[in-house]
């Protein structure tokens, strides 16, 4: 974040003035221009219909809730705060050059500069692309994630509570934890059925209990069952999904037997699916004819092997993923007018045919997470 923030400040200065932002150390303070907001308002793109929410975003700085007046807002999927709040709460120096319409934000060794409303900035001498600043009711707003990241701060987004959390000091992220319970085999149960019941890959369950594919189960036999706790990961914005590793996280959040709502990232259209099989990635099937037809429509009227970025909504969580829509091989859901299954990939998942990572799928997974 620190790096990007610096780039952001420098780009604006270079673009507008052809000089390094540091050369504007004597630039007039923002507080010396009472008509600052009015001066740059005309330079910014109108916010109007682009604003998704105002007054509904919470901001927490180092575990302390902040009350901003005016409040933060969501704009095109990014969280914005009033420019002056950077000085008040983050200790940043803010200045404005009325001739070039350049805004500068300095903190320590970081220098960020950009022209009001521009989508480029200079951060510590490097040119970068940024969400543009905007003006609402005479108040200048800037994208807090970009600014805080340039300062080197950690920024987290909680979509459920619409909360932006900023940590100015390193935070230790708790990883996946596992505990164990016992299962007593009942009459008629198979290892497959037990693995689906507990959401654990069958091969993992066999290995944990020193069994093989040819092992027989007996009534009353005790099996050790792992229970995984996968922490919720922050997303870069409310429209993006959690970027979970398939092998250590995603397959325990979205195990075989789970039903989910899929959202196509580009079109926003949704359909329901069920994870029915698969080990290296999730093999799934549309729940109904309607869901199958929706899939076909998203891919332009014909099922295709071409990957698309999707969000998997399951168990109250939104996961970044990618999928194609082409039906192939086995199926388990009847009456959905879909002869086979399709593949859903997550971070680091692989193909079944050769065990290799498919680059085109990984690109779309990251797009769904908003990280590229």
C-alpha positions, 0 to 999 in steps of 0.5 A: 500500500505504501508503495502505491500511495507514494506513486499516486502523489508523484504521478499527479505532480509530474503529469500536471506540473512536470516536476517532482512532488517534493519540489512543491514543499512550499506549495500552499497548504490546503487550509489556506485555500478556503475555496479549495473544494469549489476550485477543484469540484469543476475538474472532477467527474460527477459522482451522481449515479456512480455512488452506491452508498453514502453514510453506510460505511464504517471505518476502523483505525487500529481497532478504534472506530472513527466517525467521519463528517461527512461520512465515507462512501462507496463509489464504483466498488471502492471506499472513499473518505473526505480528503481532510480526514487523511490529515486528521486521522492518518497524520498526512500532510495535504496540499493543493496547487490551484494553478495545476489543480494538483493535490498532494499527500505527504507522509514521512518519505512517501509522496503522492500527487495527482490532478483532481479527478485524474486516473493516474498519479505519481507515487514516490516518482512512479506513475500508477493508475488510481481510482479518481478522486471525486467531489460530492456536495463540495467535499473532496473524496479520495480512495482510502485503500489506495492511499493507506496502502501507499503508506504501507498500511494493511486495509481490510474490507468486511462486506457483511458489515460494510466495514473498512479496517486499517492497521498502521502496524503489522497484524498477524493473520490467524491461519487455518486450524483443525480439530478432530471428532469421532464418527461411529460407522452405521449400517450401510454407510460408505466412506464416500457418504461419510466424506460427503457428510463431513465435507472432507475429501475421501482420500484425505479421510482414508489416509487419516484413518490408515485405510485404502480404497479397498478397505471395508468398513464395519458397523461401530468402527470409529473414524477420525474426522478432521474439522477445519476452521478457515478464517474469512479473508479480507477482499479488496472491495465489496464486489470481489471474492475471497482469494482462498487456496484450493488445497488448504482452504477453499475445498473445506469451505465449498466441499462436495455436496455443497450448493452455491449461487454463482455470480458472473463477475462481468454480467452480474447474472446468477445461477445455482450449482451443486459441487458433486465431485472432483478432487483437484478442483470442484466439479459441479452441475447446474441445479435446474434447467433454468440454471443451465439455461442461464449458464448458456446465456452468459457464455453467449448462447452456447456452452464453452471451455472458455473460463470466466471469473465468478463469485461462489456464494456459499455458507455466507461467504463469497469466494473468488473462482473461475469456471467454464460451462462445457458439459463433459463426463459424469453427472449426478443431477437428473432433469437439469437438461445438462449432460455432464458437469463443468469445472470450477477452479480456485487459487492453485487448483489443477486439472484432473487430466494432468495435475497441472495448473491452468493459467487461463483459469488462474487469471480469472480467479485473480480477476474475481478477487480483484488482484489483477 
